[in-house]
Every structure is written in C-alpha cells, then in structure tokens.
Amino acid sequence: MRVKQIRRWILLGRAESFDAMSDLPKDLRAALAAEFTPLGTTIRKHLIASDATHKLLIRLHDGRHIECVLIQEDRRRTACISTQVGCAMGCVFCASGLNGVERNLTSGEILEQLIRLRNLTPPSDRLTHIVVMGMGEPMANLDQLLQALEVASHKDGLGISARHITISTVGLPAKMLRLAESGKQYHLAVSLHAPNNALRSKIVPTNEHTGIEAILQAADTFYAKTGRQVTYEYVVLGGLNDGPAEARELAQLLRGRQAHVNLIPFNDVEGLPYRRPTTEALQHLVKTLRQSGISVKIRKRKGSEIDAACGQLRQQVQREAMATAGTKM
C-alpha cells in the first residue's frame, strides 16, 4: 500500500520530497527521508530559451551527466530524452558522441527525465509527446527504454499515448525488428542523413556494418507490422549532403514508401567543421522530394540560444571542469 502511495505521489502528484507526501504517516516520512530520496538524479543546470524551451543537465548517482529538453509549442509539451551517457554511433555532426559511450541508462534514469521535465510545467499541464532523440542510441538500450516507456504510457503512470511516442535510431535492423514485434504503437524515426552508402558511412560510421538496404528493409517490416508511417530524419550539412544529386537520390530511395522526411538544418557545434545549409539548398530538397510524392518538412529550430541540440551543454560543462582542474594543478 505504501509503495503504491509513494509511486502515485512521484508519478501523479509531482512530489520531489517525502515531506510532500501528506497521506504518509509523519514518522514514516522522516524515516524514508533519512535513508532515501524520491528521485535518484539532481538538476545540475536548467536553461530556458526565449521560445520557452527548457534544457536540463541532469547529474546521475555516479556523477555522470545527461541532457533532456522540454519543447513547448501551442498545447504540445514534448519531452526529448536520452538513453545513454554519451553515444557509440559516432555520427560526425553530433556532440553526444564526441567522447564515445560511457554506459546505458537504467529504466529509472530514463523515466526520471520525463518526471523532471513534466514537473517544469504548470500543475494543469502534462507531457503530451515523447521523442527519444537525446543522447545515445535508443536501440542499443532497448530493454531499459521499453520498461520506462511502459510506465510513461500507462494510465497510472504519466498517461502519454503510445502513438505520441517516437523512438529514433541510426538504424540497428535487428532491434528495429524487435520493436516491430513488441506490439506497441510507438512511432519509429530513422536517422538517415544520406541517400547512399558511401556518403552515409562518412556521416554515420556504423553504416559500414549495416548498410542502407538492411535498414530500409527493417523499416518496411516495421510499417507492415504496425501500420505506423516511418519518419526519416535527415540532418542537412551544408555542401555535404544537400546538393541536387543527393536530393534526387533521396527521392529515388524513398519513392513508393509510406515515409515522411524531416529535414534538420545543422546546428553549429563548437569543434566540428560542418555548417548550416543555405535556404536555397533546403528549398531544393523540399521541392525534389515533394515532386516525387514524398511527405517532407523542415524542422523548426527550437532553443538555439541554450544549445538545445543534444550533447552540447554536457560538453560545455566537461570543458569547464577540465579547465578548473587544470587551473588547480
């Protein structure tokens, strides 16, 4: 009974201390507070952008850090969460994997990101959507992720519809097929970033071990099993994957598939040599895809002044820590 009360207070009552759990006996609250904390993470930094985007740098129990973001637009409250400390996929444009992967997150650490972000909203609000697009490769930590999402989507949890949850992947075909077989109505997003294997292997090194063909086949199976349209994420890197030839190849690759393309203009990251595409290049990509009957949109840039792209704030804090340590030495 007490476990259910505590669980309800954390998930539904937004309690971040035992003292706030008013229907627990006072002596029990004191005893719990002496030994435990309701949440195992702490907020190291909290940044707020002018567009009401919130970014949290969260400290885990072992001193490592992860990031999560709350994106607010009209009545949508979208949580973008991480699944790993760092990332092993090595995408050349991404700050998350600059130092590799340190470990997987537990289901509790994944769920706590959602709780922390939900608690930033007014009491009358709630999270409406989840995108698993933060630090790490979600499919590489699929078991823990699915456990966390089971609670997030439950009516006695955070009550977020499975159809409003998107899991992103660079493309691990075996895990994509496992997700398809899970029976869940989660949405799948594939980080494609290039229309051919030669270019994709330069941008996403793990492509050398999989290849676009196997990834697309797994995505097609996902659609056949779930009926859920697959989204293809395409980070647009100026002068690298945004030319007319790449646009035509991408259209040919996805023609005839139940696909939607999200074009994501590159966010500048300190230490990386890539640049944002021109408006003309973006518009040509859109036009070419639409002429082939492919649904496409350019993702809005949110939280730009607080480095809302995953991994950037963590890198900044790590640089500051190294500088401080160097000064002390």
N, C-alpha and C positions, 0 to 999 in steps of 0.2 A: 504493500500500500504506500509506504513512504517513498519507495523508488519511483512509483508512478507519479506521486505528488511532485517530487523533485524534477522528474523528467518534464512534466507538464509546465512547471514554472520556467524551466530553461527554454523549452521549445515554443510555448504559447504565451507565457507570462513575462518574457524578456528579463527574467531575473539574472543578474550577474553577481549576486552575493546571496549567501544563505539567509542573511538577516531579512532580505526582502520576501522570503517565502513565509508569509504570515500565517498559513494554516499548519505549519510545523510547530511542535512544542518548542518553547524558548530554549530549554536546556539542550534539546537535540540540535537546534540551530547553532548553538555555541559549540557543541561537541564536534559537529561537522566542520565548522569554520576553523577549529583548532587543527584539523588534520587534512582538510581538502579545500579545493576551490571549485566552484561550479564549472568554470571553463579553464582549460589547461594552457591557453595561449594568452599573450598580452599584446596590446597595441603599442608598437614602437613609434610609429609615425602615422599621422592622419592628415591627409592633404585634401583640400576642397577646391575645385575649379570654379570658374565663373559660370559654367553651364550646369552647376550642381552635381557634377561627377565627383564621387568620393574615392580616394585611394588609401588603402590601409597597408602598412608594412607590419606584418604580424611576427612576433617572436615566439618560437616554439619552445617546448620544455627543455630542449637540448641546446638552446642558444642560437639555432639556425633561424633564418628568416625566409618568409614567403610573402607574396603580394596578392591582394584581391581588390576588386573595383566594383563600386555601385554606380550604375549608369541610369540616370533618371530622365525620362522624356515623356511628356504628356502624362498618362496614367500608368505607364510601364515603369517597373522597378526591376532592372536586370542586374543580377549578380554575376560577375566574371570571376571564376575561382581557379586555384592551382591544384595540381595533383602530385607534384614532386618538388623537392628542393633542388632547383636547377633543372637541367634537361640534357639528355644524352643524344638528342637527334641532330644537333649541330647545324641547324638552319643558319645560313651565313648572315642573315639580316636581323637576327633575334638576339636581344640582350639576355634572355633567360638562360641560354646555354653557353655563355661565354666562358664559364668555368666548369662546364660539364654538369653531371648529375651527382648529388650527394646521397639522396635516399628518397624512397617513396614516402608519401604522407599516409597516415592511418586514416581510417574512415572517420574517426572523431575529429582529426585535424581538418579534414575536408569539410565536414559538417559545420565545424565551428566558424569557418569563414562565412558561411551562409548566415549563421546566427549573428555574428558580429556585424555583417552588412545590414541584415534585417533590423537590427537594433538601432541603426542610424536613422531609420525612417520614423515619422510620427506614429503614435500608437494606433491611429486609424488606418495606417497604410500597411502593406505587406509586400514581400517579394512576389513578382508575377512571373519572372523568367529567370532561367539559369543558363549561362553559356560556360562550358568547361573549356576555356581558351586561355587560361592563365599560364603560369609556369609549369613546365613538364609536359610529357606525352601521356594523355589520359589512358590510352590503350595499354601502355606499359604498366599501369597500376589499376587495371580494370576491376579486379575483385573488390578492392577497398572503395573505389569510386561508386560501384553499384550498390554497396552497402549503405554509403552515405546518401545516395540519391533515393534509395528505398525509404529512408526516414524523411527526406525532404519532400517527397511526393505523397506521403501518407497523410490522411485527413487528421490524424492525431500528431503529425509532425509539423512541417511548415506548409503543407497543403498546396504545393505547387504542382500543377498538372504536368504529367509526363510529356504531353505534347508541347509544353513550353520549355522543355529542357533540351539543349543542344550539346552534343559531345563532339569535340573536334579532334582530328587525328592527322598526322602527316601521312598515314597510310600503312597500318600493320594488318595485312589481309586476314590472317588467322584470327586476330582479336576482333576485327570488323565482323567476321562471320559469327563469332561467339555472341557479339552484341545482337546481331540479327536473330539468332536463335533464342535470345533471352525472353522474347515475348513482350518486351517493353516498347512503348511507343515514343521512345526518345528520338530526337532528330539527329541526323549524322551530318557532320561537316568535314570535308576532306581538304586539307591544306595542299593544294595542287602546285601553284606558283610557277609552273612552266608547262608547255604543251608537248614537250618531247623529252626522252630520257637523257640525252646528252646535256641539255641545259638544266633539267631538274636535278641531275646528280651534282652539278656545280652549286646549286642553291640549297638542295636538301641532300646531304651526303648519303643518308640511309637509303636513298632511292637505288643505289647500286646493288643493294641486296634484295630489292623487291621489284622495282620496275613499274611504270605507269599501268601497263596492261593488267597485271595482277591486282593492282589497287582498284582499277575501274571495274574489273570483274567482281571483286568483293562488294563494291558499292552497288553494282547492278543486282547482286543477290540480296543485299540489304533492302533495296527498293522492292524487289519481288516478294520478300518475306513479310515486310512491314507495311508496304503501300506508302511509305514516307519518302517524299522527294528528297534527294541528296543535294546538299549545298557544296559548291566547290569554292574554297577560299583562294584568292589569287592576290598575293602582295605584289604590287606593281613597283618595280625597281627601275628608275629612270635610265634608259639606254641599255638595259639588260634583257628584260622580258616584255617590253611594251611596244615593240615595233610592229609594223604592218604584217610581217611574215609570221610573228608569234600570234598575232590576232587571228590570222587566217587558220593557222594550225590549231589553235584552241577551239575555234568554231567547228572545225572538222572533227576534232577529237570528241566533242560533246554533242554533236548533232544527232538527233534522234533519241537522246536520253532524257528522262524526266529529271532535268537538272536545273539548278539555279546557281548563278555565279555572283559572288561577292568580290568586287574589285576593291582592294585595300591600298590606297596610296601609302607608300613607305613613310614611317615616322622616323625622322632623323635620330640616330643613336650615336652618342659620343664614342669615338674609337672605331666606327665602322665606315667604310668608304662609299657607301651607297647613297643615292639621292632620290628625292621625290620626283615622280614623273611630271611632265608638262600637262596642262589642261588639254591640249590638242591630242596628245597620245592617249589620255584617258577616254576622251570622247570618241576617238577612232576605235578603241577596243569595244566600247559600248555599241557603237554603230555596227561593227562587224558581227558581233555576237547576236544582236537583235535581228539582223538581216538573215541569220541562219535559224531564227526561231527559238533562240535560247534566252531565257529569262536572266536579266542581269541588272545589278545596281551598284553604285559606288557607295561604299560605307562612309557614313559621316564620321568626321574626326571629333572625338569626344575627349575632354580632359587633357588637351595638348599641353597646357602650361604646367600641369602637375606630373608630366611624364607618365601618363596613364597606360602606355604600352607596357606589357609585362616584362619584368626584369630590370627596368631602368632605375627604379628607386632603390632596389636591393643593391645594384651595382654601385650607386652613389654612396650608400651607407658603408659598403665594404671598402670603397676608396677612402672615405673619411676615416674609418677605423685603422686602415693601413698607414695613413698619413700621421694619425695621432700616435700610433705605435712607433713609427719612425722618429717622430719628434722626441718621444720619451727616451728612446735609445740614444 
